[in-house]
Amino acid sequence: MAIYDELRKHYGAASAEQKLVVLRRELLRPILTVQSSAKLLEDAGEQICNCLPEGINPEEFQNTVKWLTEAAKDLRDILDALTVDRANVREQHGAG
């Protein structure tokens, strides 16, 4: 069963706030994986660049690591904006 189907099965009747908690939990794991992987590649970058096969530009590799790092940060910031401060969302819309 796909993760989407699994989530719908278990959380289909959940409130919007409960769904945001689930969204945060489910998306945080792959975001942390990207962040950790980017950090490992960044730490080993110098050594990796020294043994890249012909045709792979070390600058391209370094840019890719940089973009992965930025993408992970952007995804984490978006997730935080959507899920961390749910109380403000309720207040802005007159609920709460």
Secondary structure, 3 states (H helix, E strand, C coil): CCHHHHHHHHHCCCCHHHHHHHHHHHHHHHHHHHHHHHHHHHHHHHHHHHCCCCCCCHHHHHHHHHHHHHHHHHHHHHHHHHHCCHHHHHHHCCCC
